[in-house]
Amino acid sequence: MAKGYQGNKERQEEISSLGKAVSKRAGFKCEWCENKDNLLIWDYKPDSTPAMETLVLLCQQCRSWADGRKFSSNELRSIRNALWSNVPAVAEGAARVLINCKEPWAREAIEESFIDDNIKAEILK
């Protein structure tokens, strides 16, 4: 148990050490919807070593969507532009949320995005 606790503590320290750089990259606003309130780092790939390309600055609402909270498809229109981010965690994370809304506009936006074709195919399957 102590090893798991210690491992988690070290991971959180790694994420924290990248927090300022991620916040600066994001312009101190949510990287999905551009909200400036209640911002926290979201770890897109929690099983990988934390890195700039796997961490995203998200507001409370977007973090809740990323963590699986229910939404209306109209709510998600606010994160559509995130699909064109050059940061993989920003674009791919938004795509994985958008594909769950089952609306044609969301699928089309993902298809048109610059997300790596292999990842896009996995998301759209």
Backbone hydrogen bonds in HBPLUS format (Angstrom, degrees):
<---DONOR---> <-ACCEPTOR-->    atom                        ^
c    i                          cat <-CA-CA->   ^        H-A-AA   ^      H-
h    n   atom  resd res      DA  || num        DHA   H-A  angle D-A-AA Bond
n    s   type  num  typ     dist DA aas  dist angle  dist       angle   num
A0005-TYR N   A0001-MET O   2.97 MM   4  6.27 160.9  2.01 153.3 158.9     1
A0006-GLN N   A0002-ALA O   2.77 MM   4  5.95 164.6  1.79 151.9 156.5     2
A0007-GLY N   A0003-LYS O   2.76 MM   4  5.93 158.7  1.80 148.8 155.3     3
A0008-ASN N   A0004-GLY O   2.96 MM   4  6.11 159.6  2.00 146.5 151.6     4
A0009-LYS N   A0005-TYR O   2.87 MM   4  6.10 156.7  1.92 149.8 157.0     5
A0010-GLU N   A0006-GLN O   2.91 MM   4  6.14 160.6  1.95 151.8 156.4     6
A0011-ARG N   A0007-GLY O   2.98 MM   4  6.20 154.8  2.04 144.4 151.7     7
A0012-GLN N   A0008-ASN O   2.90 MM   4  6.14 162.8  1.93 153.0 157.0     8
A0013-GLU N   A0009-LYS O   3.01 MM   4  6.26 147.8  2.11 143.7 152.7     9
A0014-GLU N   A0010-GLU O   2.96 MM   4  6.27 150.1  2.05 146.0 154.0    10
A0015-ILE N   A0011-ARG O   2.94 MM   4  6.26 162.3  1.97 155.5 159.8    11
A0016-SER N   A0012-GLN O   2.88 MM   4  6.00 160.7  1.91 144.0 150.1    12
A0017-SER N   A0013-GLU O   2.91 MM   4  6.08 148.5  2.01 142.5 150.5    13
A0018-LEU N   A0015-ILE O   3.04 MM   3  5.29 140.1  2.20 103.8 115.1    14
A0019-GLY N   A0016-SER O   3.09 MM   3  4.92 147.8  2.19  97.5 107.4    15
A0022-VAL N   A0018-LEU O   2.94 MM   4  6.17 160.9  1.98 160.9 167.2    16
A0023-SER N   A0019-GLY O   2.89 MM   4  6.02 162.9  1.91 150.5 155.6    17
A0024-LYS N   A0020-LYS O   2.91 MM   4  6.07 155.6  1.97 146.1 152.7    18
A0025-ARG N   A0021-ALA O   2.91 MM   4  6.11 160.9  1.95 146.2 151.6    19
A0026-ALA N   A0022-VAL O   2.96 MM   4  6.17 151.1  2.04 147.0 154.9    20
A0028-PHE N   A0023-SER O   2.90 MM   5  5.05 159.5  1.94 162.1 157.9    21
A0027-GLY N   A0024-LYS O   3.02 MM   3  5.07 154.7  2.08 103.1 111.2    22
A0030-CYS N   A0035-ASN O   2.72 MM   5  5.13 168.7  1.74 155.1 159.0    23
A0034-GLU N   A0030-CYS O   2.95 MM   4  4.37 138.5  2.13 117.3 126.4    24
A0031-GLU N   A0057-LEU O   2.78 MM  26  5.71 170.7  1.79 175.4 172.0    25
A0040-LEU N   A0058-LEU O   2.98 MM  18  5.68 158.7  2.02 154.2 158.4    26
A0058-LEU N   A0040-LEU O   2.97 MM  18  5.68 167.4  1.98 164.1 159.9    27
A0042-TRP N   A0056-VAL O   2.68 MM  14  5.16 158.5  1.73 157.3 165.0    28
A0056-VAL N   A0042-TRP O   2.95 MM  14  5.16 158.2  1.99 149.1 155.8    29
A0044-TYR N   A0054-THR O   2.89 MM  10  5.33 145.6  2.00 164.3 172.9    30
A0048-SER N   A0045-LYS O   2.99 MM   3  5.52 168.5  2.00 124.0 126.9    31
A0054-THR N   A0051-ALA O   2.93 MM   3  5.30 161.4  1.96 115.1 121.4    32
A0089-ALA N   A0053-GLU O   3.24 MM  36  5.81 135.9  2.45 142.0 151.4    33
A0063-ARG N   A0059-CYS O   2.92 MM   4  6.09 158.7  1.97 155.8 162.6    34
A0064-SER N   A0060-GLN O   3.01 MM   4  6.20 151.2  2.09 144.9 152.4    35
A0065-TRP N   A0061-GLN O   3.11 MM   4  6.49 150.7  2.20 146.2 153.9    36
A0066-ALA N   A0062-CYS O   2.87 MM   4  6.13 159.3  1.91 149.4 155.5    37
A0067-ASP N   A0063-ARG O   2.88 MM   4  6.08 139.2  2.05 142.4 153.4    38
A0069-ARG N   A0064-SER O   2.81 MM   5  5.35 164.2  1.84 152.2 147.6    39
A0068-GLY N   A0065-TRP O   3.00 MM   3  5.09 162.5  2.03 107.0 111.3    40
A0075-GLU N   A0072-SER O   2.97 MM   3  5.37 129.2  2.23 108.4 121.4    41
A0077-ARG N   A0074-ASN O   3.26 MM   3  5.52 154.9  2.33 105.2 112.4    42
A0078-SER N   A0075-GLU O   3.44 MM   3  6.38 165.3  2.46 120.5 122.8    43
A0079-ILE N   A0076-LEU O   2.96 MM   3  5.65 164.2  1.99 121.7 126.3    44
A0080-ARG N   A0077-ARG O   3.30 MM   3  5.35 164.0  2.33 106.0 110.8    45
A0082-ALA N   A0079-ILE O   3.04 MM   3  5.53 146.8  2.16 113.4 123.0    46
A0083-LEU N   A0080-ARG O   3.13 MM   3  5.91 165.8  2.15 121.9 125.9    47
A0084-TRP N   A0081-ASN O   3.19 MM   3  5.97 169.2  2.21 120.7 123.7    48
A0085-SER N   A0082-ALA O   3.11 MM   3  5.42 160.5  2.15 118.6 118.2    49
A0090-VAL N   A0087-VAL O   3.01 MM   3  5.43 126.3  2.31 111.6 125.4    50
A0091-ALA N   A0087-VAL O   3.17 MM   4  6.45 164.8  2.19 167.0 168.9    51
A0092-GLU N   A0088-PRO O   2.81 MM   4  5.65 158.9  1.86 155.8 162.1    52
A0093-GLY N   A0089-ALA O   3.07 MM   4  5.40 144.8  2.20 118.7 129.3    53
A0094-ALA N   A0090-VAL O   3.14 MM   4  6.16 159.9  2.19 140.6 146.3    54
A0095-ALA N   A0091-ALA O   2.95 MM   4  6.15 156.6  2.01 146.6 153.8    55
A0096-ARG N   A0092-GLU O   2.94 MM   4  6.17 155.1  2.00 149.5 155.3    56
A0097-VAL N   A0093-GLY O   3.22 MM   4  6.52 139.5  2.39 140.7 150.8    57
A0097-VAL N   A0094-ALA O   3.16 MM   3  5.21 129.0  2.43  96.1 109.4    58
A0098-LEU N   A0094-ALA O   2.83 MM   4  6.07 170.0  1.84 157.8 160.9    59
A0099-ILE N   A0095-ALA O   2.93 MM   4  5.99 160.6  1.97 154.1 157.3    60
A0100-ASN N   A0097-VAL O   3.13 MM   3  5.63 144.7  2.26 110.9 120.4    61
A0101-CYS N   A0098-LEU O   3.01 MM   3  5.61 165.3  2.03 119.7 124.4    62
A0106-ALA N   A0103-GLU O   3.09 MM   3  5.47 129.3  2.36 107.6 120.0    63
A0107-ARG N   A0103-GLU O   3.33 MM   4  6.72 162.3  2.36 157.1 161.0    64
A0108-GLU N   A0104-PRO O   2.94 MM   4  6.14 167.4  1.96 158.2 161.8    65
A0109-ALA N   A0105-TRP O   2.99 MM   4  6.08 155.4  2.05 140.1 146.7    66
A0110-ILE N   A0106-ALA O   3.03 MM   4  6.29 157.9  2.08 149.8 155.3    67
A0111-GLU N   A0107-ARG O   2.91 MM   4  6.18 161.3  1.95 151.9 157.4    68
A0112-GLU N   A0108-GLU O   2.96 MM   4  6.18 147.3  2.07 147.4 155.8    69
A0113-SER N   A0109-ALA O   3.07 MM   4  6.13 121.6  2.42 137.7 151.9    70
A0113-SER N   A0110-ILE O   3.16 MM   3  5.12 144.3  2.29  98.8 109.2    71
A0120-LYS N   A0116-ASP O   2.82 MM   4  6.02 161.5  1.85 159.5 166.0    72
A0121-ALA N   A0117-ASP O   2.91 MM   4  6.03 157.4  1.96 144.7 150.0    73
A0122-GLU N   A0118-ASN O   3.12 MM   4  6.37 150.9  2.21 138.9 146.5    74
A0123-ILE N   A0119-ILE O   2.92 MM   4  6.20 156.9  1.98 152.5 158.5    75
A0124-LEU N   A0120-LYS O   2.91 MM   4  6.06 157.5  1.96 152.7 158.9    76
